[in-house]
Amino acid sequence: MELIPAPRAVEGRTEGGVPLDRDTTLWAGPGTERTERWLRATLGASLGLRLPPGPRDAGNAVRLLLDDALEPEAYRLGAVA
């Protein structure tokens, strides 16, 4: 099952990854609550992680926010390790 559609473009480094662990938190901006619940129930459960709520600026965090500048169904995925 594909969780995230394949990107149209990739910029920067593409090797490696961003580890999610027991300290990883999840911040959800307004309008992303449904996705927040889905991530906790699906991704969190499959990895055995709680993904508790955390502050927007926390390190080791997944952040969800809407961007009106993007087309419908478009997304931007950023990672800093």
Order of alpha helices (4+ residues) and beta strands (2+ residues): beta-alpha-beta
